[in-house]
């Protein structure tokens, strides 16, 4: 499991509105869990009780510190403390030191040497529980993880050393440079490229699988979201579109058909 994206999490200023938006768009079924002073919502694909994503409220204090509504990913690692320390030792940063979530696992929030933030987690499966997740590639799941790096060629070795990722297909995007896809074993995980100069910072973005791209884009608009980039086909045949939810969080959609 080391090096695999295992969870994706939304921080939003309006959890109730976000719950309604993503439920209608992706068919997710929410479950609220009460913690000490906060509510954590998990989202599940119908028929599979184990969640595929989660959500927490973005507090006014967080917003005051400049944290916008956002999606982030969790990468499974064998030892959170070791990998977080390696981030710091190799030019990255630890934004939240390793901490236990009772019954769930141990996690940390880190940034690579170019500033892109991601979470690390060593999951803890409750004794006797095996979980029930949809097949990878199913609608409602995250099908792709994408890094817009400050300079992908200079940060590639950093990620390969931490997670064992291997280069897969490299796509020449003309003036935008090379889009480098990567895999873990024989399974494609995502891609990375150098961000455009006007983008203020390096970041990770995530692609939610939908049955058909045009219907999903229409749904985004009808639910109050925004289309940031029109649907277009990418090498391999999939269609993608960049969107923003009504609360301001950026996300992408992907489908095999149009």
N, C-alpha and C positions, 0 to 999 in steps of 0.2 A: 504493500500500500504506500510505502514511502515515495513521495514525489507526485502523488495523485491529488487533484482537487476533489475534496470530499464534501464541501459545504459552501453555500453562498449566502450572504447575509446583507439585508437592507437596513440602513439607518435612515429614518424618515421623520419629519416633524409632525406628521399626521398619520399615525398607524391605522386608524379606522378607515380613512380614505384610501390609503395604500392597500389595505386588505381587500377592499371592494374592487379596486382597480385591477390588481393582479389575479384576484379570484375570477373576475369576469374575462380577463384577457387570456389567462393560461389554464383556467379550470382548477386552480389550486383550492384545496380545502384547508382552512386555517384551524389551528388549535392554539389557544392561549394558555400559557403557563405563568403563574404568578411567582415572582421572586421577591426578595426583600427590597421593596420600594420600586419595583419595575415589573413590567409585563413583557414576556418573550413569546412571540408568535412563531410557530412552525407552520410551513406550508407543505402539504402532501398532494401527490398526484392521485386522483380517484382510484381506489382499488389497491393502493399501496400505503399502508398506515405509516411507514417510516418516512419522515419528512425529507424533502429535497432542498429546502431553503428555510431561512429564518428571518425574523424582523424584530428590531428594537426601535424605541423612540429616540430621535435625535433631540437631546435636551437643549434648552436655551443656552446653557453654559457651553455645551459643545459647539453650538452655532457661533457663540461669541468668540470662541477660539479659532474660528475660521473653517470649521469642519462642515462641508456642504452635505446635503442628502446624497447618499452614495450606496452602491453595491460593492462588496468586497468578497474575496474568495479565501477559503481555508485550504491549505495544502497539508496533507498528512505527512508526518515525519516520525521516525522511530524514537527520537529524543528531542523534545521541544527545547530544553535548556541548551543542549549541545548545538543545535542548528541556529538558535537565536544568537548564541555566543559567536558562532562562525560568521553570521551576518555582520556583527559589530567588528570582529577582527579583520574582516575583508572589505571594510569601507562602507558598510551599510549602517543601519541604526536600529535600536530597539525602542519602539514607541510605547509599548506596554510590556513590562517584564513578565516572564512566564508565571502563570497563575492557574490553579486548579478550579475546574467547574465540577463540583461533586456529582458523581454518577455519569458524567459526560466525557471528561478528558482534561487535558492540560493544554493551554494555548498561550500564544504570545502574538503581539502585533509588531511587525518589523517593516523596514524599508530597505530597498536595495541601494547600491552606491549612487544611483541616479534619482532616488527619491520615490520610486513606485512602492506603494504600500500593499501588503498582503498579510494574512494571518497564518500562523503555523499551529498545528494541532496534533497531539498524540491522543487519538480517541480511546475511550474506555467503554466497551460494550458491557452493559449490565449482565451479570451472571445468568446464564440460561436463555438470553435473548439473542436471536440471530438476525433480526431485522428483515424488512420486506421492502425492497426498492424496485422501481421500474427498470426495465432493460435499458442500458445506455443507448441514447439515440431516440428515446421515446419523447413524444410531445410533452411539454411541461418540465422537462429537465434542461440542465445547462449542457449544451453540446460543444462549446468552444470557449477557451480562455485566451485572452489576447492582451499582450503587453505593448503599449505605445511607449517605447523607451527613449531616453535622451539620446542614446546611440546604441542600437541593439548589438552591434558587433563587439563593442567594448564591454557589454554586460553579459554576453552569452556565456562565457566561461564561468562567471559567478554562479549563474543558475545551474549550469551543467554539473558543477562541482557539488552544489548543495543537494540537488534532487535527482541526479542521474539521467537527466533529459538528454535526448539525442536529436540531432538535426534530421529533419525529414525533407519534404519538398521545399525548394526555394523558388519564389515567384518574383520575376522582375516586374516591378510596378512603374517602370519608366522613371519619370521625374521624382516619384515618391521613394525610389530605391527598392531594395530587396525586402520582400516579406518572407521571413523564415519560419516555416512550420516546424513543430517539434513533437516528439513522441516519447513514451515511456514503454520500453519493450516493443510490442507490435501495435500499440494503441495510440492513435493521434490524440494529443491533448489540447494543442493550441498553436498560436503563432505569435511572432513579435516582429516589429519593424521600428524604425526611427520615426518619432513623432514629427509632425509638421512644425515649423518654427513658431507659428502663432499659438500653438498649444502651450499653456503656461507651465505644465509640469508633466512628468512621466506618470503613467497610470495603467492599471489593469482594467480591462473591460470584459463583459461576459455576454454570451449569446444564448438566449432561450429558444428552444426548439418549438416551432408551431407547425400545424399541418399544411398551411398554405400562406405564403407571405402577404399577398394582397388583402386577403380577408383579415389577417392579423393587424396589418397597418390601418385598415379602416376601423377596426375595433379600438386601436390605440386612440385615434382621433375622436371617435364617438364617446370615449370615456374621459376625454379631457386631456389626454397626453399630446405630445408633439412629435412629428416626424422630423428628424434632424438630417437624414440622408435618405433619398429615394431608394426603393428596392433595386438592387442590381445583382447580377450573377457573378460569382467568383469561380476561379479555377476549381474543377472538381464537380461543377454543376449546381451547387447550392445557391440559393438566393438569400441575401441579407438586407437588413435595414437598420439604421441607427435611430433610436428614439429617446424620449425623455418622459418620465411619468409626471402626473400633475403636480407632484411635490418637488420636482426638480432633479430626481435621480436619473442618471444616464444608464441606458441598457441597450442591448441589441437583440434583434430577432433573426432567426435563420430557419429556412425550410428547404426541402428538397424539390419542391414544385412551385409553379406560379400559375 
